Amino acid sequence: MITDDFDYLAPGGRSFTITSGLISKLNKRSRVLEIASGRGEAACALAGEFGCRVEGFDLDPNMVEYSRQKAEALGIPDLVSFDVIDGRDLDFGKGKYNLILAEGGALTYIGREDGVEKCAELLKDNGYLALTDLIYIKVDVDKRVRDVYEEGVYSYLNEIDYRKLLERNGLEIIHLSMVPQSAWDRYYISMRRKISSRLCKFTQEFKDAMANEIDVYYNWGGMESVGYVYIVAKKIPHDRRLAAGPEDLRISTVGSGYYQ
Ligand SMILES: C[S@@+](CC[C@H](N)C(=O)[O-])C[C@H]1O[C@@H](n2cnc3c(N)ncnc32)[C@H](O)[C@@H]1O
């Protein structure tokens, strides 16, 4: 099986990052911001592929140090920077970036409603927001599944509400798809390998939580309840925005069990 087995910490991977760069038509003059850049894989992929400048940040100083070393090793430290920043304090001015990358649930971690609003401000007109994030794909998600993915802190939308959130902020969806099952399998295989290794530096608490998450995903209905959505949305200039449409355009799904 061909997988996307790079240094990512969530379902998705390099092919999604590069697709986002292609849709955004990145070039050497482009500026990119990556929110919650983790191990720096996506930021380095974009700089390496398109020669653009990428500013990544993450809350975790170890992730930032690891990412800096990766950029050095790849010979692109002039193109990529990594800083320790809490995304909940995100405030870098207005209209600066051609692309904002928020992979691996970055918007979940920084607060989705606020985060999308700030991203819309930070983007140039006709700039792009590219994200992967967890969504619920059915109503009445079992408590056991909720407990694992919400961790008592986070909340998730369904696809329709994600669309509405982006559109409310002047972001037109250019592409929306679900990350395939193979990406979940790749992610969980690599996490299981990591937490089983004697060399693994994760805390015991994290290892136990990850082992439980994998069990709930495959054995307790997680797979039928959560999905990873991949969205690329374009910031429409104010004077070209359309008025909001009717609230509910959905065909009735009574009986299907999906969405509300
Ligand atoms: C699931 S990982 C995803 C990392 C990377 N985007 C990827 O796809 O591989 C989530 C990342 O969010 C970071 N994070 C969590 N809360 C954050 C916050 N408030 N501000 C910035 N980064 C945060 C974590 O340190 C971690 O690196």
The ligand as a MOL file (V3000), in Angstrom:
LIG
                    3D

  0  0  0     0  0            999 V3000
M  V30 BEGIN CTAB
M  V30 COUNTS 27 29 0 0 0
M  V30 BEGIN ATOM
M  V30 1 C -2.2840 16.7260 16.2900 0
M  V30 2 S -0.8680 17.7790 16.3250 0 CHG=1
M  V30 3 C -0.8280 18.3340 14.6220 0
M  V30 4 C 0.5190 18.8690 14.2410 0
M  V30 5 C 0.7000 19.1580 12.7480 0
M  V30 6 N -0.1520 20.2590 12.3090 0
M  V30 7 C 0.4410 17.9120 11.9330 0
M  V30 8 O -0.5770 17.8660 11.2170 0
M  V30 9 O 1.2650 16.9930 12.0160 0 CHG=-1
M  V30 10 C -1.4630 19.1990 17.1900 0
M  V30 11 C -0.4080 20.2340 17.4580 0
M  V30 12 O -1.0610 21.3790 18.0100 0
M  V30 13 C -0.2010 21.9860 18.9580 0
M  V30 14 N -1.0370 22.8590 19.7850 0
M  V30 15 C -1.9740 22.4950 20.6910 0
M  V30 16 N -2.5560 23.5840 21.2290 0
M  V30 17 C -1.9770 24.6680 20.6370 0
M  V30 18 C -2.1350 26.0690 20.7770 0
M  V30 19 N -3.0190 26.5850 21.6440 0
M  V30 20 N -1.3680 26.8860 20.0250 0
M  V30 21 C -0.4660 26.3830 19.1630 0
M  V30 22 N -0.2670 25.0650 18.9900 0
M  V30 23 C -1.0080 24.2140 19.7130 0
M  V30 24 C 0.4300 20.7930 19.6510 0
M  V30 25 O 1.6100 21.1390 20.3350 0
M  V30 26 C 0.6640 19.8420 18.4630 0
M  V30 27 O 1.9270 20.0380 17.8970 0
M  V30 END ATOM
M  V30 BEGIN BOND
M  V30 1 1 1 2
M  V30 2 1 2 3
M  V30 3 1 2 10
M  V30 4 1 3 4
M  V30 5 1 4 5
M  V30 6 1 5 6
M  V30 7 1 5 7
M  V30 8 2 7 8
M  V30 9 1 7 9
M  V30 10 1 10 11
M  V30 11 1 11 12
M  V30 12 1 11 26
M  V30 13 1 12 13
M  V30 14 1 13 14
M  V30 15 1 13 24
M  V30 16 1 14 15
M  V30 17 1 14 23
M  V30 18 2 15 16
M  V30 19 1 16 17
M  V30 20 1 17 18
M  V30 21 2 17 23
M  V30 22 1 18 19
M  V30 23 2 18 20
M  V30 24 1 20 21
M  V30 25 2 21 22
M  V30 26 1 22 23
M  V30 27 1 24 25
M  V30 28 1 24 26
M  V30 29 1 26 27
M  V30 END BOND
M  V30 END CTAB
M  END
